[in-house]
Amino acid sequence: MLVTAIQKYSIHDGDGTRTTLFFKGCPLRCAWCHNPETQLFPPELLADREKCLGCGACAEACPRGAVAVREGAAHTDRAKCVACGACVEVCPANIRQIAGEEKTPEELLRECLKDRRFYENTGGGVTFSGGEALAGDIDGLERLARLLRREEIPLAVDTCGHVPWERFERMLPFRPLFLYDLKLASPEKHRRWTGVDGSLIRGNLCRLAEAGAVIDLRVPTIGGVNADDEEISAMARFLREAGVRPRRVHLLPYHGAGASKYARLGRPYGGAVFFRPDEATLERLAEIFRQSGFPDTRIGG
């Protein structure tokens, strides 16, 4: 399994204090994604050209000739780069890194067990996130879930929902809390902003509810995309008519914290048009959910 980060002491990825494992690879391309280094499945190079010393050590170390120094900074040809990490090892400024490190389920378990006392004291546990954890090595993920259950560590799965239903079925025996994203109700808007129409996402959500899974619904609330009465009302109406009763609904206001990662990945960021809704708007949208029969609707994680 490829992991981009292991985040300790997380308090926004499920109940209590948690360890969140970020797995690489996602089937969606959300325009506002704040973890773009988790989108593609293979390892990737991140390089901060603005802080480059222009020393040329990376260019000399690259076995594929993918790096060249121009105008005092290193430039990487992404078509040639295979993220081997040779340039990372020699960079004196430590501004180059590889997103995606291979880990076995046993290695990840050992890391999670270091924080067992925090789980026990706060009702926390481990969260599978990404990217989309269910889109990757499902055999490895199932083994890790089994190891966590053996240690009596609660599990949460943070998911975009766009994976085959069979992958959810592999997780259901471990009784996780599903942190389920619902981004848009309109299929046209969903395709525009994420690359898919959302039908699989909505279908899987209904099947999870029918299976009796515990679900916290998370709605990325983004000015310029879905932070309006019409879209939020349509989402609430879909949930009500489908009989989906999440434990909680969380409106997650947009933030641009991941914008700088795009340049480090050599990609353009299309999120300049997005903005965080003001507090009055967020409260009005939350009230739409509450009035629609979802009283435990909160602003934030």
C-alpha positions as CSV (number, residue, x, y, z in Angstrom):
1,M,0.0,0.0,0.0
2,L,1.2,3.5,-0.8
3,V,0.8,6.0,2.0
4,T,1.4,9.8,1.7
5,A,1.1,10.7,5.4
6,I,0.4,9.3,8.8
7,Q,-1.3,12.1,10.8
8,K,-1.2,11.8,14.6
9,Y,-3.5,13.4,17.1
10,S,-6.2,14.1,14.5
11,I,-9.5,15.4,15.9
12,H,-11.5,16.0,12.7
13,D,-11.5,12.5,11.2
14,G,-14.0,10.7,13.4
15,D,-14.6,10.4,17.1
16,G,-12.0,11.2,19.7
17,T,-8.3,11.5,19.0
18,R,-7.2,9.5,16.0
19,T,-4.4,8.4,13.7
20,T,-5.3,9.2,10.1
21,L,-3.7,7.2,7.3
22,F,-3.7,8.9,3.9
23,F,-3.6,6.4,1.1
24,K,-2.6,7.3,-2.5
25,G,-5.0,7.3,-5.4
26,C,-8.5,8.7,-6.0
27,P,-11.0,8.2,-8.8
28,L,-12.3,11.8,-8.5
29,R,-10.7,15.0,-9.6
30,C,-12.4,17.6,-7.4
31,A,-11.4,21.0,-8.5
32,W,-10.9,22.2,-4.9
33,C,-9.0,19.1,-3.7
34,H,-6.6,20.1,-0.9
35,N,-4.6,16.8,-1.0
36,P,-3.7,16.7,-4.7
37,E,-0.6,14.6,-4.0
38,T,-3.1,11.7,-3.2
39,Q,-5.0,11.9,-6.5
40,L,-2.7,9.8,-8.7
41,F,-1.9,6.2,-7.7
42,P,1.8,6.1,-8.5
43,P,4.4,7.9,-6.3
44,E,5.0,11.6,-7.3
45,L,7.7,14.2,-6.8
46,L,6.9,17.4,-5.0
47,A,9.5,20.2,-5.4
48,D,9.4,23.8,-4.1
49,R,11.1,25.7,-6.9
50,E,10.7,29.0,-5.1
51,K,13.1,27.8,-2.4
52,C,15.6,26.1,-4.7
53,L,19.3,27.0,-4.2
54,G,20.1,26.2,-7.8
55,C,23.1,24.1,-6.8
56,G,22.4,21.4,-9.4
57,A,22.9,18.4,-7.1
58,C,19.5,17.1,-8.1
59,A,20.3,17.3,-11.8
60,E,23.5,15.4,-11.3
61,A,21.8,12.7,-9.2
62,C,18.8,12.1,-11.5
63,P,19.4,8.8,-13.5
64,R,16.9,9.8,-16.2
65,G,18.0,13.3,-16.9
66,A,14.7,14.7,-15.8
67,V,16.1,17.7,-13.9
68,A,17.8,20.7,-15.3
69,V,18.9,24.0,-13.7
70,R,17.6,27.1,-15.5
71,E,17.5,30.7,-14.3
72,G,18.9,29.7,-11.0
73,A,16.4,27.0,-10.1
74,A,15.9,23.3,-10.8
75,H,13.2,22.4,-13.3
76,T,11.8,18.8,-13.5
77,D,10.5,17.2,-16.6
78,R,7.5,15.4,-15.2
79,A,7.3,13.2,-18.3
80,K,10.7,11.7,-17.6
81,C,10.5,11.7,-13.8
82,V,9.7,8.3,-12.2
83,A,9.8,9.5,-8.6
84,C,12.8,7.4,-7.8
85,G,13.9,9.7,-5.0
86,A,17.5,10.1,-6.1
87,C,17.2,13.9,-6.2
88,V,15.5,14.0,-2.8
89,E,18.5,12.3,-1.1
90,V,21.0,14.9,-2.3
91,C,18.9,18.2,-2.0
92,P,20.7,20.4,0.6
93,A,17.6,22.6,1.1
94,N,15.3,19.6,1.7
95,I,12.7,21.0,-0.7
96,R,12.1,17.8,-2.7
97,Q,10.1,14.9,-1.4
98,I,8.3,11.8,-2.7
99,A,4.5,11.5,-2.1
100,G,3.8,7.8,-1.7
101,E,5.7,5.4,0.5
102,E,5.1,1.6,0.5
103,K,3.9,0.3,3.8
104,T,2.6,-3.2,4.8
105,P,-0.4,-3.6,7.0
106,E,1.8,-4.8,9.8
107,E,4.0,-1.7,9.6
108,L,1.0,0.6,9.7
109,L,-0.4,-1.3,12.6
110,R,2.8,-0.9,14.6
111,E,2.6,2.9,14.0
112,C,-1.0,3.1,15.0
113,L,-0.4,1.1,18.2
114,K,2.0,3.8,19.5
115,D,-1.1,6.0,20.1
116,R,-3.3,3.3,21.7
117,R,-3.6,5.2,25.0
118,F,-5.0,8.3,23.2
119,Y,-7.7,6.1,21.5
120,E,-8.6,4.6,24.9
121,N,-8.7,7.9,26.7
122,T,-10.8,9.8,24.1
123,G,-12.9,7.1,22.3
124,G,-10.7,7.6,19.2
125,G,-9.1,5.2,16.8
126,V,-7.7,4.9,13.3
127,T,-9.1,6.5,10.1
128,F,-8.5,5.4,6.6
129,S,-8.4,8.4,4.3
130,G,-6.7,9.6,1.1
131,G,-7.2,10.0,-1.7
132,E,-9.7,7.2,-1.6
133,A,-8.5,4.4,0.6
134,L,-11.1,2.0,-0.8
135,A,-9.8,2.5,-4.4
136,G,-6.4,1.1,-3.8
137,D,-5.1,-2.2,-2.4
138,I,-8.3,-3.5,-0.9
139,D,-6.7,-6.8,0.2
140,G,-4.1,-4.9,2.2
141,L,-6.7,-2.6,3.6
142,E,-8.9,-5.5,4.7
143,R,-5.9,-7.1,6.4
144,L,-5.1,-3.9,8.2
145,A,-8.8,-3.6,9.3
146,R,-8.7,-7.1,10.6
147,L,-5.5,-6.4,12.6
148,L,-7.0,-3.3,14.1
149,R,-10.1,-5.2,15.2
150,R,-7.9,-7.8,16.8
151,E,-6.4,-5.0,18.8
152,E,-9.9,-3.6,19.6
153,I,-9.0,-0.3,17.9
154,P,-12.1,1.5,16.4
155,L,-12.0,2.2,12.7
156,A,-13.4,5.0,10.5
157,V,-13.3,5.1,6.7
158,D,-13.3,8.5,5.0
159,T,-14.7,8.0,1.6
160,C,-15.8,9.8,-1.5
161,G,-18.1,6.9,-2.3
162,H,-17.0,6.4,-5.9
163,V,-15.8,2.8,-5.7
164,P,-17.5,-0.5,-6.5
165,W,-20.0,-1.6,-3.8
166,E,-18.0,-4.8,-3.3
167,R,-15.2,-2.7,-1.6
168,F,-17.7,-1.4,0.9
169,E,-18.8,-4.9,1.6
170,R,-15.2,-5.8,2.4
171,M,-15.2,-3.2,5.2
172,L,-18.7,-3.7,6.7
173,P,-17.8,-6.7,8.9
174,F,-15.4,-4.4,10.8
175,R,-18.3,-2.0,11.7
176,P,-16.5,1.2,10.9
177,L,-17.8,4.7,11.1
178,F,-18.1,5.9,7.5
179,L,-17.2,9.5,6.9
180,Y,-19.1,9.9,3.6
181,D,-18.7,12.9,1.3
182,L,-21.8,14.2,-0.5
183,K,-20.6,17.1,-2.7
184,L,-23.4,17.9,-5.0
185,A,-26.9,16.7,-5.9
186,S,-27.0,17.9,-9.5
187,P,-25.4,15.3,-11.8
188,E,-24.3,18.0,-14.3
189,K,-22.6,20.0,-11.6
190,H,-21.1,16.9,-10.1
191,R,-19.5,16.0,-13.4
192,R,-18.3,19.5,-14.0
193,W,-16.5,19.8,-10.6
194,T,-15.4,16.2,-9.8
195,G,-15.3,14.4,-13.2
196,V,-18.2,12.0,-12.4
197,D,-22.0,12.4,-12.2
198,G,-22.3,11.2,-8.7
199,S,-24.7,8.3,-9.4
200,L,-22.4,5.6,-8.0
201,I,-21.8,7.8,-4.9
202,R,-25.5,8.2,-4.2
203,G,-26.2,4.6,-4.8
204,N,-23.5,3.4,-2.5
205,L,-24.7,5.8,0.2
206,C,-28.2,4.3,0.0
207,R,-26.8,0.7,0.2
208,L,-24.7,1.6,3.2
209,A,-27.7,3.0,4.9
210,E,-29.8,-0.1,4.1
211,A,-26.9,-2.2,5.5
212,G,-27.2,-0.4,8.9
213,A,-23.8,1.3,8.7
214,V,-23.0,4.3,10.9
215,I,-22.6,7.3,8.7
216,D,-21.4,10.8,9.3
217,L,-22.2,12.8,6.2
218,R,-19.6,15.4,5.2
219,V,-20.5,18.2,2.8
220,P,-17.6,20.3,1.5
221,T,-19.3,23.7,1.4
222,I,-17.7,25.8,-1.3
223,G,-18.6,29.3,-2.4
224,G,-19.0,29.2,-6.2
225,V,-19.9,25.5,-6.3
226,N,-22.6,24.4,-3.8
227,A,-22.9,26.9,-1.0
228,D,-26.4,28.0,-2.0
229,D,-29.9,27.2,-0.9
230,E,-30.9,25.3,-4.1
231,E,-28.0,22.8,-4.0
232,I,-28.1,22.2,-0.3
233,S,-31.9,21.8,-0.3
234,A,-31.6,19.2,-3.2
235,M,-29.0,17.2,-1.1
236,A,-31.3,17.3,1.9
237,R,-34.3,16.2,-0.2
238,F,-32.3,13.3,-1.7
239,L,-31.4,12.0,1.8
240,R,-34.9,12.3,3.0
241,E,-36.5,10.7,0.0
242,A,-33.9,7.9,0.0
243,G,-34.4,7.2,3.7
244,V,-30.7,7.9,4.4
245,R,-30.4,8.8,8.1
246,P,-26.8,9.9,8.9
247,R,-25.7,10.1,12.5
248,R,-24.5,13.6,11.8
249,V,-24.2,16.1,9.0
250,H,-21.0,18.2,8.8
251,L,-20.7,21.2,6.6
252,L,-17.0,21.6,5.9
253,P,-16.3,25.2,4.7
254,Y,-13.8,25.6,1.8
255,H,-10.2,26.4,2.6
256,G,-7.3,26.8,0.2
257,A,-4.7,25.2,2.5
258,G,-3.6,22.8,-0.2
259,A,-3.3,25.3,-3.1
260,S,0.5,25.6,-2.8
261,K,0.9,21.8,-3.4
262,Y,-0.2,22.1,-7.0
263,A,2.9,24.2,-8.0
264,R,5.1,21.7,-6.2
265,L,3.5,18.9,-8.2
266,G,3.9,20.9,-11.4
267,R,0.1,21.3,-11.9
268,P,-2.1,24.3,-12.2
269,Y,-4.6,25.0,-9.4
270,G,-8.1,25.8,-10.6
271,G,-9.5,26.9,-7.2
272,A,-8.9,30.6,-7.4
273,V,-12.6,31.1,-8.1
274,F,-13.6,29.3,-4.8
275,F,-14.2,31.0,-1.5
276,R,-15.3,30.2,2.0
277,P,-19.0,31.1,2.7
278,D,-19.5,33.6,5.4
279,E,-20.8,32.5,8.8
280,A,-24.4,33.7,8.2
281,T,-24.5,31.7,4.9
282,L,-23.1,28.6,6.6
283,E,-25.7,28.8,9.4
284,R,-28.5,29.3,6.9
285,L,-27.4,26.2,5.0
286,A,-27.0,24.2,8.1
287,E,-30.6,25.1,9.1
288,I,-31.9,23.8,5.8
289,F,-30.6,20.4,6.8
290,R,-31.9,20.7,10.3
291,Q,-35.4,21.7,9.1
292,S,-35.3,18.7,6.6
293,G,-35.0,16.2,9.5
294,F,-31.3,16.1,10.2
295,P,-31.1,18.0,13.6
296,D,-27.5,17.2,14.3
297,T,-26.0,19.3,11.6
298,R,-22.8,21.0,12.4
299,I,-20.5,23.6,10.8
300,G,-16.9,22.2,10.7
301,G,-15.4,18.7,11.2
